[in-house]
Amino acid sequence: MMNTKKILAGIAAAALLFSLTACGNAAGETASEAPAQSAAADTTSEPADCCANDGETKDCCKESSDCCSGTQTASIGELEKTTFEIGHLNSTAHLLVFVAKEEGYFEEEGLNANLTLFSSAGELATGLESGKLDVALIGSVPTITFQSQGHDLTVFGGAMSNGHGYVIKKEFTENTDAKGVELLKGRNVGSVKNSVQDAELQILLKNAGIEIGEGEDKVNIVYFDSQKDAYAAIANASIDATSVYSPYASLAQSQGYEIVYRCSEEPALQNQPCCRQVAFTENLNAAPNAFTAFERALIKAYKFSQENEAGTIADVKKYIDIDEEFIRTEVYGGYGTSNPDPDKQGTAAWKDSIVALGYTEDYDIDSKYNTDIYKNALASLLSENPDDKIYQELQAHFDEFE
């Protein structure tokens, strides 16, 4: 049974690393055409009879929460655009857009959303700036560095917190008392430049007094263009350990590698905001209602993920085709969270840490952060569902950490 599971895990890893076209095709399928819905419904006309019960039609749409027409009627204004091109990485942590697509929340909001798989943060940023993407889920560190370099990108929501770490070949964990980053001394470690996982490692090495470079008491970081490439490199004799993000940690363990650390278990890194919802600033400012509708869909997806574990795992698997148990571990194992809150305070504090590390230059993050989109989207959902506990919890979190 163990050998069989390892073989299956190997097949899953190979599929994730080298056959991403299938995921990209599935994610890039065009949603069924939905008519452009004005977010501001005409409240002066009689509501449509939309709920049937035992053959009897009932007038049940006087309240938006009672309406079963499949479209939102919150007063957020007419949608300036209805098609959204969304870029994501091959990460289970990007589940909010997967769930919103598969559960029909984008369509409920009058949006035609297309999801496309990308390999790196740089590709995602280029997609936004070229106009090929409307929204990209980009790690906080590359977002911060891009903004500091003058790229006109704005954060307007969250996607993931924590979910990173490093793994090492098992042979380097035997006959040693070393733990955590101490295991990386004298090793060649694969990572991705300008990434959350690289910045996290550098912070932990600095805290432990370990230098970066070649030598028995140092850590030699070898950079790759993407996390996919960095993970694949550990199969080579020249790389001893590598960075991971969801779901690579679970895949690595199934293949016999050992966990060096998970960021969620490191006090210096806990609750660190990672992937953010990012848009080209001009496009975001030109379509606030449409982006609010987009955010409503992701908030609904978050609610679904908190109430329907099996359904969420099934939705994620359509985009990240690995064993369901790996998805369950990464999504519900406590190693990371997928929350749409923009977490401005957390990201600003993280920016200060990145600047102090010497990773990038300081800049005014306030001008590159829009919390109104999320604020208005959540408020509209709460007005329709005032007793919803999950929405109430999101509101309390936003009020504390905006």
N, C-alpha and C positions, 0 to 999 in steps of 0.2 A: 504493500500500500504506500509506504514512504517513497519507494523508487518511482512508483507511478505518479505520485503527487509532484515529485521533483521534475519528472519529464514534462508533466502538464504545465508546471510553473515555467519551465524553460521555453516551452512553446508560447506561453502567454507573453513572456518577456520579449521573445523574438518578434512576435506580432506587434507589440507595442513599439519596439525600437525601429523595426525595419519595414513594417507594412502599414505605415500611418495613412496611406492613401485611402484605405477603406474607411477609417475614421473620418478623414477629411471629406470624403464623398457623402457619408451619412450625415455629417454635420452641415454640409453645404447644400442639402436639398432645399428647394424653395418651398416655403410653407404654402398651404392651400390659400388661394386668394381670399382675402377678407376685405370687405368694403371699408373705406376710410371712415372711421367713426369720429364724429365730433365729441370731444370729452364733455362739452357742455350740452346736455340734452335739452330739448325744447320742452320745458316744464309746463308750457301753457296749453299744449295739446293733450288729449286724452291718452293715457298709457295703453300700450298694446296688451291685448289678452294673450298671455304667453304660457300659462301653466294649466295643463290638462290633468284632470283627476277623474277616473272612471267615466271617461268620455265627456265630462263636463268642463267647459272652458271657464276659467275664473279670472277676474280682473285683479291680478296679484302684483302688479309692478308699480304701485303708487310709491313704494319705498325702494330705493336702489338695491338694498340688501335682499329684497324679496324677488327681484326681477330675475327670471331664468332665461333671458334672451341671449345670454352669452356675450354681452358687450357691457363695458363699464359706462356709468353715467355720472361719474363724479365731476364736479364743476372745476375742471382744470383748464378749460379753454379748448378751442379748436386745435387739432393736431396740425402742425406745420409740415410734417412729413410722416409717412407711414411705413416706409421700407427702412429697415435697420440691418446693416452689415456688421456682424460681430466677430471679433477675432479672439481666440482662446488658445491655450496651450494644452498639451496632452496630460492634463492633471485632473484627478478626481476632485480636487478642491475648487474647480471652476463649475461646480455642480449647479449653481443658481441659474446659469443660462441654459444648461441642459434640461433642467426640470421645467423652467419657464417655457421652453420650446415644446417639450414632449407632453406637458400637461395642458397646453393650449392657452397659457396665460398671456403670451404675446398677442395672440389672436383676440382674446377677450378685451385687450386694450386697443384693438384696432390696428395692430402692427403686423407687418409681414417681416419676420426676422429670419435671417440667414446666418448660420454659424459656420466659420471656417477655421480650420486648424493651422496654427503657425508654430515655428520651431523656437523662436527667441523673442525677447523683449524688443530688440532692435527692429526686427521685422514688423512687429505689431505697431511700434511708433511710426515707422515709415508708412505703414498702411493708413494710419490716421492722418498723417500730414499730406499724403498723396490724394486723400479723399476716397480711397478704396474701402475704408472702414469708418463706421460711425462711432463704434465703441470697441475698446480693447481692454482685456483684463491683463494688466501689466504689474509686475512686482514693484513693491514700494521703492526699493533701492534704485532700479533703473529709472523709474518715474522721477525720483528725486534728482538723480544725476542729469537726466534729460532736461528737466525744468531748470536746473542750475546753469545748464549750458545754453539756455535761451530758447529751447523748443517750446512752442506755444501750446502746451498740453495742460488740461485741467482735470483734476480729480473730482468726481462728483458722487462716488459711492464706494463701497467696499466689496470684496469678493472672498477674501481668505485671510486668516491669521494663523501664524505658526505653520506647521506642516513640513518643515525641512529637517535636515540632519546630514550625517555622514556615516558611511559604512566602510568596513575594512575586511580584507581577506582573513579568514579564520586563523590561518597559521600565525598571524602577527598578534593574536590575542592569547596564544598559548604560552605557558611558562613565564608569565609576567603578571605583576601586580598593578601595572599601569591601568588607569581608567580614563575615560573621556578623551580630551584632546591630547593627553600624555601618550596615548597609543599611537599618535601620528608622528611622534619624534623619529627622525631619520627616514621618513617615508615620503614617497612620491604620491601626492594627493591631487586627484582630478577635481576641477571646479570650473565655474563659469564666471568670467570677469564681468563686473558690473551687475552682480546678482545679489539677491538677499542672502543666499546660502554662503556666498563668498564673504560678504560683510560680517555675517554672523560668526563665521570661523575666525576671521581676523580679530574680532572683538574678544572671543574666548581665548585665542592665543595670546593676545595682549594682556588680558587679565591673569593668565597663567604664567606670564613672563617667558613665553616661548617665541623665539625669533623665526622669521620666515626666511628660508634659504636652504642651501645644501649643507649637510652635515648631520652627525648622529644626534645632536641635541636640537636640531632645527626641523622645520616642516617645509618641504619643497612643494609649492603649489604649482601644478601644471594646468594651464587654462585651455578650455575648449570653447567652441562657438555656441554650444547648446547643452542643456542638461542631458538630452538624449545621447549626445556624443560623449559627454563625460562619463555617463553610466556605462556605455558600451566599452569604454577604454579600460575599465577595471578587469575585463577579460584578458587583457594583455599583461605580459610579465613586467612591463615597465611601470605600471600603475598599481599601487598597493591599496589605495583607498579612494573614495570618491564622494562627492556631494550627492544628495538626493532630495527630491520633493515628492509629494504624494502623486502617484502610488509607488514610486521606486523603492522606498524603504521596505514595504511588504514584499515586493518582488525580490529584493536583494536577500532578505532573510530566507525566503523559500528556496533560494539558490545556494544557500550555505554561507553567505556573508554575515558578518557580525555588525551590530549597531555600535558605532562610536558614541554618538549622542543624538537625541532628538531635541530640537530647540524648545519644544513645549516643556521639557524636563530640566532645562537650564534656567536658573533664576534670573540670569542677566537677559534672557531672551523671551521669557514667557509673555504671552498676549501681544507679541510683536505683530503689528499690521503688515501683512504681505501684499498680495495682489489687490490692486485698486481698480475701480471702474474709471477709465480714462477716456477723454474725448478731445478732439481738436477744439481749442477754445472758441474760435469763431463759429464753428458749427453748433457747439453747445449753446452759445448765446443766441443763435438765430432760431433755435427750435426748443425753447424751454418746456412747452407743453408736451411735445413728443417725447422728450427725454424724461419728463415726469411720468408719462404713460409707461415708458420702458422701465422706470424704477418701480412703478406699481407692480409690474409683472414679476420683477425679481423679489420684491417683498412677499408677494404671494407664493413664490417658489420657496422662499425661506420657510414660510409657515408650513408648506407641504412637507419640506424636509424634516421639520420638527415633529410632524404628526404621522408620517407615513414612511417608515424606514424601508420596507420592502419595495414600495413604489419608487422611492428615490434611488435605491441601488439599481433597479431595473432601468431607470432613465439614464443614469450615469454609464451603465454598461453599454448603452447604444453608441457612446462616444469614446469610452475607454474600455476596450474589449478585453478585460482580464477576469480572472476568477472572482465571483461575487464576494467570497470571503475576504479577499484583498481589499475590495471596495468598502466592505463593511468596516474592516479594521481602520482604514484610512479616514473614512468619513465619520464613523461613530465610535472610534477607539479612544478619543480624547487627545489625539495628537495634533489636531488642527480644527478650526471652525470656518464655516462659510457663512458670513454675515454681511448683509448689504449696507450696513451702517458705514458712512464715510470715515468715522473715527478720526476726526481732524486732530484732536489733541494727541492721540497716540502717534499719528503719522508725523506731526510736527516735532514731537519729542524724539522720534526715531531719526528724523532729519538731522537734529542737533547731534545725535550720536554718530551718524555717518560723517558729518562735517568734522567733528572732533577726531574721528579716526583718520582724517586726511583723505577720505575717499572722494570728496567733491568740495566745491566752493559753496559758501553760505549764500543764501538768497532769501527773499521775502516769499514764504510759502502761502501766505494769506491770499495773495493775488492769483494763485494757481489752484485755489480750493473753492469749490462751490457746494455748500451744504443745503442750499435752498431747494434743489431738485428733490433730494431725499426727504427733506422736511415736509415739503408740500405733498409728495406722494404718500408718505405715511399718514399725514393729517387727513388726506382725502379718504384713505382706507379706514381710518378710525372713525371718521364721520359716518361711514356706511356700516361699520361694525364696532360700535363703541364698547361692547362688552368682550371683545376678543382679547384673551389674555396674552397671546403671543405679540399682537400689535401693541398692546399696552406695555409689555416688557421692552419692545424695541423703542418705544417712545421714551421710557424711563432711561434707557441706555443712551439714547441720543441727547436727551436733556443734560445728562451728566458729562458726556464726553465730546460734545460739539466743540 
